[in-house]
Amino acid sequence: MHDKLLIYLDEVARHGSIRKAAAVLNVASSSVNRKILNFEESLGIRLFVRHADGVELTEAGSVVLEHCRKTLFDYQKIVSQIEDIGELRSGHIHIATLDSVAHSLLPSVLDQFSKKHPGINYTIQTAQPDEVMMGVADGDFNIGISFCKDLVPGVRVHSEKATPIGAILRPDHPMAERDALEVEDLAAFKVLRSFDGHGRQSLLNEAITEAHAKLPLQMVTNSLPLARSLVLKNHGIGIYSKIGFLDEIEQGLLRYITILSPVLKDLKIGVLTSSRSHPSPATHLMCRSLSKALKALKLDS
């Protein structure tokens, strides 16, 4: 991939001799010498001082050699990572995710990824948006899947997808024929919501405050399966994104209606990694798989 010149310069400097370097490289010494002379001519400087016993680096030569060695080192590192990706015989990925993603998107991604890379093992936990974000920033999680509103320092968005929070309700609910709802429209009904009120930010609380509304009848739970079951049994309107209810919506058992709140309507879910360290090959490939699966979902209408 790299010009032979880099390797020639490295070996000549290492051995202090064009002849010895050529012997190690199994090429003619005249070929090595010609390459270096042509490079020196193009730069307009001497990289080596030639004398009877061999060669010695000039100051300029030392600077160029440092660059050459760094380039060669980086190249070998890339080759090693590519080999790791090709084989990926072992590794561990710690994922923190919203429960809606854990119940919908993640199982199929893990199934396909595990078949391709059976040597990888996982730690997977569900958490509130703030916990996911801070865990990624602190390096506790390799990958976070969460709303990417108000990123904290140390977090990089690998990819993102528009994922608004709206109203999830049965087709026979009094509000089911509406195309969109205002936050205050929910006040007359029992509302089911996630248990996020103790975090750094609660998206629904923020939307309620912005709309100067009140939602007195609320049921709060940290269990998405419970919320899904209760909405299906007509015990209230769920305030969630579509991602945890995709099957039921597709089957016509539930409806999703947009809530006209900028706080809820303009949300995006992101695949998050730390910006303070490079992801391992396994983490990088998992991020690609998650991003591809997330992109394929229709969540914003």
C-alpha positions in Angstrom: 0.0 0.0 0.0 2.8 2.5 0.9 5.6 3.5 -1.4 8.7 1.4 -0.9 10.6 4.6 -0.1 9.2 4.6 3.5 10.5 1.1 4.1 13.8 1.9 2.5 14.3 5.0 4.6 13.5 3.2 7.8 15.8 0.3 7.1 18.7 2.5 5.9 18.4 4.6 9.1 18.1 1.5 11.3 21.3 -0.1 9.9 23.3 3.1 9.1 24.1 1.6 5.7 22.5 1.4 2.3 24.2 -1.8 1.5 23.1 -3.6 4.8 19.5 -2.3 4.4 19.4 -3.6 0.8 20.6 -7.0 1.9 17.8 -7.1 4.6 15.3 -6.0 2.0 16.6 -8.4 -0.6 16.9 -5.7 -3.3 19.8 -4.1 -5.1 21.6 -1.4 -3.1 21.7 0.7 -6.2 17.8 0.7 -6.3 17.7 1.8 -2.6 20.2 4.5 -3.2 18.5 5.8 -6.3 15.1 6.0 -4.5 16.6 8.0 -1.7 18.6 10.3 -4.0 15.5 11.0 -6.1 13.5 11.8 -2.9 16.3 14.1 -1.6 16.3 15.9 -4.9 12.5 16.4 -4.9 12.8 17.9 -1.3 15.8 19.9 -2.1 17.6 18.7 1.1 19.9 15.9 2.2 18.4 13.2 4.4 21.6 11.3 4.9 25.3 12.2 5.1 27.2 9.6 3.2 30.7 8.6 4.4 33.0 5.6 3.9 31.5 3.5 6.7 27.9 4.1 5.8 25.3 6.9 6.2 24.1 9.1 9.0 20.8 11.0 9.3 20.8 14.7 9.0 18.4 16.8 11.1 16.0 17.0 8.3 16.3 13.3 7.8 15.4 12.7 11.4 12.2 14.6 11.0 11.3 12.8 7.8 12.1 9.4 9.3 9.8 10.1 12.3 7.0 10.7 9.9 7.8 7.6 7.9 7.9 5.4 11.0 4.6 6.9 12.3 3.0 6.2 8.9 4.3 2.6 8.8 3.1 2.1 12.4 -0.4 3.5 11.7 -0.6 1.3 8.6 0.3 -1.8 10.5 -2.3 -0.9 13.2 -4.9 -0.6 10.5 -3.9 -3.9 9.0 -4.2 -5.5 12.4 -7.6 -4.0 13.0 -8.8 -5.3 9.6 -7.6 -8.7 10.4 -9.4 -8.5 13.8 -12.6 -7.5 11.9 -12.2 -10.3 9.5 -11.7 -12.9 12.2 -13.4 -11.3 15.2 -13.0 -14.5 17.1 -13.5 -13.0 20.5 -14.5 -9.8 22.2 -17.0 -8.2 24.6 -19.5 -5.4 23.9 -21.4 -3.6 26.8 -24.6 -2.0 25.5 -26.9 0.3 27.4 -30.2 1.0 25.7 -33.8 2.3 26.1 -36.2 -0.6 27.0 -38.2 0.1 23.8 -35.1 -0.7 21.7 -34.3 -3.8 23.8 -37.8 -5.2 23.2 -37.9 -4.4 19.5 -34.8 -3.6 17.5 -32.0 -5.3 19.5 -33.0 -9.0 19.5 -32.9 -9.2 15.7 -29.7 -7.3 15.4 -28.0 -9.5 18.1 -29.3 -12.7 16.4 -27.8 -11.8 13.0 -24.6 -10.4 14.6 -24.1 -13.5 16.8 -24.5 -15.8 13.8 -21.7 -14.0 12.0 -19.5 -13.5 15.0 -20.2 -16.3 17.5 -17.1 -15.5 19.6 -18.4 -12.2 20.8 -20.1 -11.9 24.2 -22.3 -9.1 25.5 -23.5 -7.3 28.6 -26.8 -5.5 27.8 -28.9 -3.4 30.2 -31.8 -1.1 29.9 -31.6 2.4 31.4 -33.2 5.8 31.3 -31.9 8.3 28.6 -29.7 10.2 31.1 -28.2 7.0 32.5 -27.3 5.8 29.0 -25.8 9.2 28.0 -23.7 9.5 31.1 -22.6 5.9 31.1 -21.2 6.3 27.5 -19.5 9.5 28.5 -17.9 7.9 31.5 -16.7 4.8 29.5 -19.0 2.4 31.4 -20.7 1.4 28.2 -19.2 0.7 24.8 -22.4 1.6 23.0 -25.5 3.5 24.1 -28.8 3.7 22.3 -30.9 6.6 23.5 -32.4 10.0 22.6 -29.5 12.2 21.5 -31.0 15.5 22.7 -28.5 17.7 24.7 -25.4 15.6 24.2 -22.9 15.7 27.1 -19.1 16.1 26.6 -17.4 12.8 25.8 -20.3 11.4 23.7 -20.2 10.9 19.9 -23.3 10.2 17.8 -22.4 7.3 15.5 -25.8 7.6 13.7 -29.2 8.9 14.5 -32.9 8.5 13.4 -35.9 10.7 13.8 -38.0 9.1 16.6 -40.7 11.4 17.9 -42.7 10.6 21.0 -46.4 10.5 20.4 -49.7 9.0 21.6 -50.1 5.2 21.4 -53.8 4.2 21.7 -56.4 1.7 20.6 -58.3 2.2 17.3 -61.5 2.5 19.3 -60.3 5.2 21.6 -62.2 8.5 21.4 -59.0 10.3 20.1 -58.0 7.6 17.6 -59.3 9.4 14.5 -57.3 12.5 15.2 -54.3 13.2 12.9 -52.5 15.0 15.6 -52.9 16.0 19.3 -51.9 18.9 21.4 -50.4 18.2 24.9 -53.5 19.7 26.5 -55.8 17.2 24.6 -54.4 14.4 26.8 -55.6 16.0 30.1 -59.0 14.4 30.0 -57.6 10.8 29.7 -55.5 8.5 31.7 -51.9 8.6 30.4 -49.3 5.9 30.7 -45.7 7.1 30.6 -42.2 5.9 31.3 -40.5 6.3 34.6 -38.2 9.2 33.7 -39.2 11.9 36.1 -36.1 11.7 38.3 -33.5 12.1 35.5 -31.6 15.2 34.5 -34.4 15.8 32.0 -37.9 14.4 31.6 -39.0 14.9 28.0 -42.7 14.6 28.8 -42.5 17.0 31.8 -40.6 19.5 29.6 -43.4 19.2 27.0 -46.1 19.7 29.6 -44.4 22.7 31.1 -43.8 24.3 27.6 -47.5 23.8 26.8 -48.7 25.2 30.1 -50.8 22.1 30.5 -51.6 19.6 33.3 -51.9 15.9 33.0 -53.5 14.8 36.4 -54.3 11.2 35.4 -51.0 9.4 34.9 -49.8 5.9 35.4 -46.0 5.7 35.5 -44.0 2.5 34.9 -40.5 1.4 34.0 -41.9 -1.7 32.2 -42.6 -1.3 28.5 -44.4 -4.8 28.3 -46.7 -3.7 31.1 -47.4 -0.3 29.4 -48.1 -2.1 26.1 -50.5 -4.5 27.8 -52.4 -1.7 29.6 -52.8 0.3 26.4 -54.0 -2.8 24.6 -56.6 -3.3 27.4 -57.7 0.4 27.0 -56.4 1.5 30.3 -54.9 4.7 28.9 -53.0 6.5 26.2 -49.3 5.6 26.1 -46.8 8.4 25.6 -44.0 6.7 23.8 -42.2 6.5 20.5 -43.4 3.9 17.9 -40.3 1.8 18.4 -41.6 -0.3 21.3 -45.1 -0.8 19.6 -44.2 -1.5 16.0 -45.8 -5.0 15.8 -49.0 -3.9 17.3 -49.2 -0.8 15.1 -48.5 -2.9 12.0 -51.2 -5.4 13.0 -53.7 -2.6 13.5 -54.1 -3.3 17.2 -52.8 0.2 18.1 -52.5 3.6 16.5 -49.7 6.2 16.8 -50.7 9.8 16.7 -48.3 12.8 16.6 -48.2 15.1 19.6 -47.7 18.7 18.4 -44.9 19.5 20.8 -41.5 20.5 19.6 -39.9 18.8 22.6 -41.5 15.5 21.6 -41.9 15.8 17.9 -38.3 16.7 17.0 -36.6 13.9 18.9 -34.0 11.5 17.5 -32.6 8.3 18.8 -28.9 7.8 18.3 -26.3 5.1 18.5 -23.8 6.6 20.9 -20.1 5.9 21.6 -17.4 7.6 23.6 -15.5 10.4 21.9 -12.6 9.9 24.2 -11.4 6.5 22.9 -11.5 4.6 19.6 -14.1 1.8 19.5 -12.8 -1.8 19.2 -13.4 -3.6 15.9 -16.3 -5.5 17.6 -17.9 -2.3 18.9 -17.5 -0.6 15.5 -19.1 -3.4 13.6 -22.0 -3.6 16.1 -22.6 0.2 15.7 -22.8 -0.4 11.9 -25.3 -3.2 12.4 -27.4 -1.1 14.8 -27.3 1.9 12.6 -28.4 -0.1 9.5 -31.3 -1.7 11.4 -32.4 1.7 13.0 -32.3 3.4 9.6 -34.7 0.8 8.1 -37.4 1.6 10.7 -40.2 4.1 9.9 -40.6 5.9 13.2 -41.5 9.5 12.3 -45.1 9.2 11.0 
